Amino acid sequence: MFMNKPEVRDAALLLLRIVVGLIFIAHGWDKAMMTGLSATGGQFDQLGIPQPELIAALVSFVEMIGGAMIFVGILAPAASVVLIMDMVGALWFVHLHRGFFVANGGVEFVALLIVTLIVIAIFGAGRASLDYFFQRRS
C-alpha cells in the first residue's frame, strides 16, 4: 500500500514535472536561441507548416514558458493542455509519417510527451508545486 500514499503520488508528479519541464524548456530554447527562429522557420517551411516564422516563434515561446510553468508547478494543467496542442502539431507535421521509432524521427518520443502531459493535466502539479502553495494561502 506504499504506492497509494499521497506523498508518493506527489513525489512522482514532482519528478515527472521536473523532467518534462526541462525537456520542453530545452527544446524551446534550441529552436529560439541555438538553431535560431529564422532557421527554425525555414525548417518549418520545408515541412509545410503555414506561416512558418510566426509558428517557430510561437512554438519556441510556448515550449519555454510552458515548460517553466510545469517545472515549478504553476498553472500546470493549463500549461499541459497548451503543450499537448503543440505536440499534436509536431506529431501531425513532423513525426506521423516517419514511423514509430525516435531514431527515424517517428512518433515514439512525442507520444510519450503527450501521455505525460495528459497525466499532469488530469492530476495537477501535486503538493510540491506553486499551484498548491498559492491554493493553501487562499
N, CA, C and O of each residue as an XYZ file, in Angstrom:
552
protein
N       0.806     -1.202      0.000
C       0.000      0.000      0.000
C       0.851      1.270      0.000
O       0.324      2.380      0.062
N       2.148      1.097     -0.069
C       3.075      2.230     -0.113
C       2.759      3.167     -1.279
O       2.867      4.387     -1.149
N       2.372      2.593     -2.410
C       2.152      3.389     -3.620
C       0.899      4.254     -3.541
O       0.760      5.196     -4.321
N      -0.015      3.959     -2.620
C      -1.250      4.725     -2.504
C      -1.106      5.951     -1.613
O      -2.066      6.705     -1.449
N       0.051      6.163     -1.044
C       0.250      7.299     -0.143
C       0.336      8.602     -0.939
O       0.960      8.641     -2.000
N      -0.287      9.668     -0.433
C      -0.235     10.957     -1.129
C       1.190     11.466     -1.342
O       1.476     12.113     -2.350
N       2.081     11.175     -0.399
C       3.465     11.635     -0.526
C       4.157     10.994     -1.733
O       4.948     11.641     -2.419
N       3.854      9.732     -1.980
C       4.449      9.022     -3.120
C       3.908      9.604     -4.422
O       4.660      9.828     -5.370
N       2.596      9.846     -4.460
C       1.979     10.458     -5.642
C       2.599     11.827     -5.916
O       2.934     12.142     -7.058
N       2.751     12.638     -4.873
C       3.329     13.971     -5.042
C       4.781     13.903     -5.496
O       5.208     14.703     -6.328
N       5.540     12.958     -4.960
C       6.940     12.797     -5.378
C       7.015     12.374     -6.843
O       7.869     12.855     -7.588
N       6.124     11.476     -7.252
C       6.107     11.037     -8.652
C       5.729     12.192     -9.580
O       6.334     12.362    -10.639
N       4.732     12.984     -9.186
C       4.347     14.142    -10.004
C       5.473     15.169    -10.072
O       5.707     15.765    -11.124
N       6.169     15.376     -8.960
C       7.298     16.305     -8.955
C       8.383     15.836     -9.916
O       8.880     16.621    -10.724
N       8.749     14.579     -9.835
C       9.770     14.031    -10.727
C       9.338     14.155    -12.192
O      10.128     14.559    -13.045
N       8.100     13.811    -12.472
C       7.565     13.919    -13.827
C       7.611     15.363    -14.313
O       8.027     15.627    -15.441
N       7.183     16.303    -13.461
C       7.175     17.722    -13.841
C       8.580     18.247    -14.102
O       8.791     18.983    -15.065
N       9.530     17.887    -13.270
C      10.904     18.372    -13.451
C      11.454     17.904    -14.792
O      11.997     18.704    -15.554
N      11.319     16.626    -15.081
C      11.878     16.079    -16.325
C      11.156     16.645    -17.542
O      11.799     17.106    -18.485
N       9.833     16.614    -17.529
C       9.063     17.104    -18.683
C       9.273     18.606    -18.866
O       9.432     19.082    -19.991
N       9.273     19.345    -17.769
C       9.509     20.786    -17.861
C      10.858     21.106    -18.477
O      10.954     21.963    -19.356
N      11.904     20.423    -18.022
C      13.245     20.655    -18.580
C      13.327     20.277    -20.057
O      13.992     20.958    -20.838
N      12.657     19.200    -20.440
C      12.653     18.801    -21.852
C      12.049     19.907    -22.710
O      12.613     20.267    -23.744
N      10.912     20.445    -22.291
C      10.270     21.493    -23.091
C      11.076     22.789    -23.091
O      11.187     23.445    -24.127
N      11.633     23.162    -21.954
C      12.487     24.356    -21.910
C      13.650     24.189    -22.881
O      13.951     25.101    -23.651
N      14.300     23.040    -22.851
C      15.455     22.790    -23.725
C      15.070     22.827    -25.198
O      15.797     23.401    -26.009
N      13.942     22.226    -25.556
C      13.533     22.208    -26.964
C      13.106     23.594    -27.441
O      13.403     23.973    -28.574
N      12.418     24.349    -26.595
C      12.059     25.717    -26.958
C      13.289     26.599    -27.102
O      13.393     27.389    -28.041
N      14.223     26.458    -26.160
C      15.481     27.216    -26.203
C      16.266     26.874    -27.465
O      16.816     27.763    -28.116
N      16.318     25.611    -27.806
C      17.037     25.183    -29.005
C      16.456     25.844    -30.254
O      17.199     26.342    -31.099
N      15.143     25.848    -30.366
C      14.504     26.456    -31.540
C      14.791     27.955    -31.612
O      15.096     28.481    -32.683
N      14.694     28.641    -30.476
C      14.818     30.099    -30.457
C      16.265     30.579    -30.467
O      16.599     31.514    -31.195
N      17.118     29.957    -29.677
C      18.447     30.508    -29.441
C      19.585     29.738    -30.104
O      20.573     30.345    -30.519
N      19.471     28.445    -30.211
C      20.567     27.654    -30.777
C      20.433     27.576    -32.301
O      21.327     27.999    -33.034
N      19.325     27.039    -32.757
C      19.063     26.982    -34.198
C      18.723     28.373    -34.708
O      19.156     28.763    -35.793
N      17.954     29.119    -33.933
C      17.511     30.459    -34.300
C      16.134     30.413    -34.939
O      15.787     29.458    -35.635
N      15.352     31.464    -34.692
C      13.978     31.481    -35.182
C      13.902     31.490    -36.703
O      13.004     30.876    -37.279
N      14.830     32.174    -37.356
C      14.810     32.219    -38.820
C      15.072     30.835    -39.411
O      14.360     30.396    -40.315
N      16.090     30.152    -38.900
C      16.405     28.804    -39.396
C      15.307     27.810    -39.025
O      14.961     26.937    -39.820
N      14.761     27.944    -37.813
C      13.650     27.074    -37.416
C      12.451     27.323    -38.314
O      11.768     26.385    -38.724
N      12.195     28.598    -38.621
C      11.120     28.928    -39.559
C      11.355     28.310    -40.926
O      10.411     27.849    -41.567
N      12.607     28.293    -41.383
C      12.947     27.652    -42.653
C      12.668     26.159    -42.627
O      12.165     25.591    -43.596
N      12.999     25.532    -41.508
C      12.703     24.100    -41.352
C      11.195     23.861    -41.360
O      10.708     22.917    -41.982
N      10.463     24.729    -40.659
C       9.008     24.601    -40.612
C       8.405     24.800    -41.999
O       7.439     24.128    -42.361
N       8.975     25.723    -42.777
C       8.502     25.959    -44.140
C       8.664     24.696    -44.991
O       7.760     24.331    -45.742
N       9.810     24.035    -44.871
C      10.053     22.793    -45.621
C       9.096     21.677    -45.215
O       8.827     20.769    -46.001
N       8.588     21.746    -43.998
C       7.641     20.740    -43.517
C       6.202     21.060    -43.911
O       5.293     20.272    -43.649
N       5.998     22.219    -44.540
C       4.659     22.607    -44.965
C       3.828     23.252    -43.878
O       2.602     23.300    -43.977
N       4.480     23.746    -42.845
C       3.767     24.413    -41.757
C       3.421     25.827    -42.208
O       4.305     26.565    -42.642
N       2.147     26.220    -42.114
C       1.757     27.565    -42.540
C       2.384     28.641    -41.643
O       2.600     28.414    -40.453
N       2.671     29.799    -42.217
C       3.305     30.923    -41.514
C       4.462     30.428    -40.637
O       4.426     30.579    -39.415
N       5.463     29.851    -41.252
C       6.500     29.127    -40.508
C       7.296     29.970    -39.514
O       7.611     29.485    -38.427
N       7.628     31.212    -39.851
C       8.422     32.011    -38.898
C       7.587     32.411    -37.690
O       8.088     32.423    -36.565
N       6.325     32.737    -37.912
C       5.432     33.057    -36.798
C       5.234     31.829    -35.908
O       5.298     31.925    -34.683
N       4.996     30.693    -36.525
C       4.791     29.459    -35.764
C       6.073     29.063    -35.028
O       6.005     28.566    -33.904
N       7.234     29.274    -35.642
C       8.509     28.973    -34.973
C       8.646     29.795    -33.692
O       9.038     29.271    -32.650
N       8.322     31.080    -33.776
C       8.396     31.942    -32.594
C       7.373     31.511    -31.544
O       7.683     31.447    -30.355
N       6.157     31.219    -31.991
C       5.100     30.814    -31.069
C       5.446     29.498    -30.372
O       5.312     29.382    -29.154
N       5.885     28.517    -31.143
C       6.230     27.206    -30.580
C       7.395     27.338    -29.596
O       7.369     26.730    -28.526
N       8.403     28.116    -29.942
C       9.545     28.317    -29.038
C       9.090     28.923    -27.721
O       9.485     28.467    -26.648
N       8.254     29.957    -27.808
C       7.736     30.635    -26.622
C       6.903     29.671    -25.776
O       7.099     29.568    -24.566
N       5.978     28.973    -26.421
C       5.101     28.039    -25.710
C       5.915     26.955    -25.013
O       5.630     26.605    -23.868
N       6.916     26.427    -25.688
C       7.711     25.351    -25.089
C       8.559     25.850    -23.923
O       8.668     25.164    -22.907
N       9.162     27.036    -24.050
C       9.976     27.551    -22.939
C       9.112     27.962    -21.749
O       9.383     27.562    -20.617
N       8.074     28.758    -22.000
C       7.229     29.238    -20.904
C       6.397     28.098    -20.318
O       6.310     27.950    -19.099
N       5.786     27.294    -21.188
C       5.005     26.152    -20.702
C       5.861     25.168    -19.931
O       5.434     24.645    -18.902
N       7.067     24.911    -20.418
C       7.986     24.024    -19.708
C       8.350     24.568    -18.338
O       8.411     23.818    -17.363
N       8.594     25.877    -18.260
C       8.922     26.500    -16.973
C       7.733     26.431    -16.012
O       7.908     26.193    -14.817
N       6.526     26.639    -16.541
C       5.325     26.566    -15.697
C       5.133     25.157    -15.134
O       4.785     24.989    -13.965
N       5.361     24.160    -15.969
C       5.252     22.779    -15.496
C       6.363     22.481    -14.493
O       6.114     21.834    -13.476
N       7.571     22.937    -14.761
C       8.715     22.699    -13.879
C       8.432     23.178    -12.455
O       8.667     22.444    -11.495
N       7.925     24.412    -12.314
C       7.663     24.960    -10.978
C       6.267     24.625    -10.469
O       5.978     24.800     -9.285
N       5.406     24.145    -11.354
C       4.065     23.758    -10.936
C       3.121     24.922    -10.763
O       2.366     24.966     -9.792
N       3.146     25.868    -11.689
C       2.203     26.983    -11.662
C       1.285     26.871    -12.878
O       1.747     26.883    -14.019
N      -0.009     26.764    -12.623
C      -0.999     26.550    -13.688
C      -0.596     25.374    -14.580
O      -0.754     25.415    -15.800
N      -0.082     24.349    -13.952
C       0.459     23.198    -14.681
C      -0.567     22.489    -15.566
O      -0.224     22.115    -16.687
N      -1.813     22.286    -15.115
C      -2.776     21.646    -16.022
C      -3.042     22.474    -17.280
O      -3.135     21.920    -18.375
N      -3.164     23.785    -17.132
C      -3.394     24.650    -18.296
C      -2.184     24.638    -19.227
O      -2.336     24.544    -20.445
N      -0.991     24.732    -18.655
C       0.228     24.678    -19.471
C       0.328     23.341    -20.191
O       0.779     23.281    -21.335
N      -0.090     22.274    -19.530
C      -0.057     20.949    -20.152
C      -0.979     20.876    -21.361
O      -0.613     20.301    -22.386
N      -2.165     21.452    -21.250
C      -3.114     21.436    -22.370
C      -2.541     22.196    -23.565
O      -2.657     21.738    -24.702
N      -1.927     23.348    -23.319
C      -1.321     24.123    -24.410
C      -0.178     23.332    -25.046
O      -0.048     23.299    -26.269
N       0.641     22.702    -24.223
C       1.751     21.901    -24.754
C       1.261     20.642    -25.471
O       1.914     20.172    -26.402
N       0.130     20.096    -25.053
C      -0.458     18.971    -25.799
C      -0.797     19.422    -27.215
O      -0.523     18.704    -28.176
N      -1.390     20.608    -27.352
C      -1.702     21.130    -28.691
C      -0.426     21.314    -29.511
O      -0.400     21.010    -30.704
N       0.625     21.810    -28.871
C       1.926     21.964    -29.525
C       2.437     20.612    -30.022
O       2.918     20.501    -31.150
N       2.331     19.592    -29.183
C       2.828     18.267    -29.545
C       1.959     17.586    -30.598
O       2.470     16.819    -31.414
N       0.659     17.852    -30.592
C      -0.208     17.314    -31.647
C       0.203     17.912    -32.992
O       0.210     17.215    -34.007
N       0.545     19.205    -33.000
C       1.061     19.827    -34.225
C       2.357     19.180    -34.675
O       2.535     18.904    -35.862
N       3.266     18.934    -33.738
C       4.537     18.271    -34.077
C       4.285     16.859    -34.595
O       4.921     16.410    -35.548
N       3.358     16.178    -33.958
C       3.014     14.822    -34.389
C       2.503     14.835    -35.829
O       2.934     14.031    -36.656
N       1.593     15.743    -36.115
C       0.963     15.813    -37.433
C       1.943     16.239    -38.525
O       2.036     15.586    -39.565
N       2.664     17.317    -38.297
C       3.508     17.890    -39.349
C       4.875     17.220    -39.482
O       5.466     17.241    -40.562
N       5.381     16.632    -38.413
C       6.765     16.155    -38.432
C       6.877     14.635    -38.293
O       7.580     14.002    -39.081
N       6.216     14.050    -37.331
C       6.555     12.694    -36.910
C       5.659     11.576    -37.443
O       6.115     10.439    -37.566
N       4.426     11.863    -37.754
C       3.458     10.812    -38.077
C       3.874      9.957    -39.267
O       3.680      8.741    -39.257
N       4.431     10.570    -40.269
C       4.801      9.833    -41.491
C       6.171      9.158    -41.393
O       6.623      8.533    -42.352
N       6.827      9.280    -40.245
C       8.178      8.718    -40.091
C       8.206      7.431    -39.275
O       9.278      6.991    -38.858
N       7.067      6.833    -39.045
C       7.026      5.575    -38.311
C       6.987      5.769    -36.808
O       6.607      6.831    -36.314
N       7.379      4.741    -36.094
C       7.266      4.740    -34.638
C       8.534      5.205    -33.923
O       8.460      6.042    -33.024
N       9.676      4.683    -34.305
C      10.885      4.862    -33.504
C      11.497      6.252    -33.636
O      11.539      6.834    -34.720
N      11.968      6.765    -32.507
C      12.552      8.097    -32.437
C      13.806      8.206    -33.302
O      14.103      9.286    -33.813
N      14.532      7.132    -33.471
C      15.751      7.155    -34.291
C      15.459      7.548    -35.735
O      16.329      8.077    -36.427
N      14.240      7.290    -36.183
C      13.824      7.664    -37.539
C      12.977      8.932    -37.548
O      12.410      9.292    -38.579
N      12.888      9.613    -36.399
C      12.039     10.795    -36.296
C      10.580     10.445    -36.115
O       9.706     11.271    -36.380
N      10.299      9.221    -35.665
C       8.926      8.748    -35.519
C       8.207      9.300    -34.306
O       8.696     10.206    -33.631
N       7.047      8.742    -34.041
C       6.118      9.273    -33.044
C       6.459      8.894    -31.600
O       5.857      9.437    -30.673
N       7.382      8.002    -31.392
C       7.669      7.423    -30.077
C       7.818      8.478    -28.968
O       7.096      8.425    -27.972
N       8.728      9.418    -29.127
C       9.021     10.411    -28.089
C       7.871     11.393    -27.918
O       7.505     11.739    -26.795
N       7.302     11.841    -29.033
C       6.189     12.796    -28.969
C       4.984     12.158    -28.276
O       4.314     12.811    -27.476
N       4.706     10.896    -28.577
C       3.596     10.195    -27.924
C       3.828     10.104    -26.417
O       2.898     10.291    -25.633
N       5.054      9.819    -26.014
C       5.383      9.751    -24.593
C       5.178     11.110    -23.917
O       4.638     11.180    -22.813
N       5.603     12.177    -24.575
C       5.394     13.515    -24.019
C       3.907     13.834    -23.895
O       3.476     14.385    -22.882
N       3.124     13.495    -24.909
C       1.682     13.760    -24.852
C       1.053     13.024    -23.671
O       0.246     13.603    -22.944
N       1.406     11.775    -23.476
C       0.843     10.998    -22.365
C       1.248     11.599    -21.021
O       0.418     11.682    -20.116
N       2.494     12.016    -20.871
C       2.913     12.621    -19.597
C       2.188     13.941    -19.362
O       1.840     14.266    -18.227
N       1.960     14.696    -20.421
C       1.206     15.946    -20.286
C      -0.246     15.679    -19.904
O      -0.834     16.439    -19.134
N      -0.825     14.611    -20.432
C      -2.191     14.238    -20.048
C      -2.247     13.909    -18.558
O      -3.195     14.295    -17.873
N      -1.245     13.203    -18.056
C      -1.188     12.878    -16.622
C      -1.152     14.160    -15.795
O      -1.883     14.273    -14.812
N      -0.323     15.122    -16.170
C      -0.229     16.385    -15.426
C      -1.530     17.170    -15.546
O      -1.976     17.771    -14.569
N      -2.144     17.175    -16.726
C      -3.411     17.888    -16.913
C      -4.511     17.295    -16.032
O      -5.338     18.033    -15.496
N      -4.526     15.985    -15.880
C      -5.567     15.325    -15.082
C      -5.294     15.428    -13.584
O      -6.189     15.783    -12.818
N      -4.075     15.124    -13.161
C      -3.769     15.041    -11.733
C      -3.235     16.340    -11.144
O      -3.125     16.460     -9.924
N      -2.903     17.307    -11.981
C      -2.359     18.555    -11.482
C      -0.886     18.425    -11.133
O      -0.231     17.436    -11.461
N      -0.387     19.444    -10.463
C       1.042     19.525    -10.178
C       1.440     18.817     -8.891
O       2.625     18.572     -8.665
N       0.480     18.488     -8.051
C       0.802     17.861     -6.771
C       1.104     18.896     -5.699
O       1.056     20.101     -5.950
N       1.415     18.416     -4.510
C       1.631     19.325     -3.379
C       3.000     19.989     -3.374
O       3.197     20.978     -2.668
N       3.938     19.475     -4.137
C       5.263     20.101     -4.232
C       5.261     21.040     -5.434
O       6.013     20.854     -6.390
N       4.393     22.059     -5.364
C       4.224     22.956     -6.506
C       3.786     24.339     -6.043
O       3.306     24.512     -4.922
N       3.957     25.313     -6.916
C       3.451     26.649     -6.616
C       1.929     26.677     -6.645
O       1.315     27.436     -5.895
N       1.309     25.863     -7.496
C      -0.156     25.769     -7.501
C      -0.668     25.439     -6.101
O      -1.586     26.091     -5.603
N      -0.084     24.441     -5.478
C      -0.513     24.016     -4.146
C      -0.207     25.094     -3.108
O      -1.025     25.359     -2.226
N       0.960     25.712     -3.210
C       1.346     26.772     -2.276
C       0.338     27.911     -2.302
O      -0.115     28.356     -1.248
N      -0.019     28.391     -3.489
C      -0.961     29.508     -3.603
C      -2.384     29.087     -3.237
O      -3.142     29.891     -2.696
N      -2.751     27.856     -3.521
C      -4.077     27.354     -3.167
C      -4.235     27.308     -1.649
O      -5.297     27.649     -1.129
N      -3.205     26.895     -0.942
C      -3.261     26.822      0.524
C      -3.346     28.193      1.155
O      -3.942     28.342      2.222
N      -2.766     29.198      0.523
C      -2.750     30.549      1.087
C      -4.093     31.239      0.937
O      -4.398     32.171      1.681
N      -4.901     30.792     -0.022
C      -6.183     31.485     -0.247
C      -7.301     30.913      0.587
O      -8.435     31.387      0.510
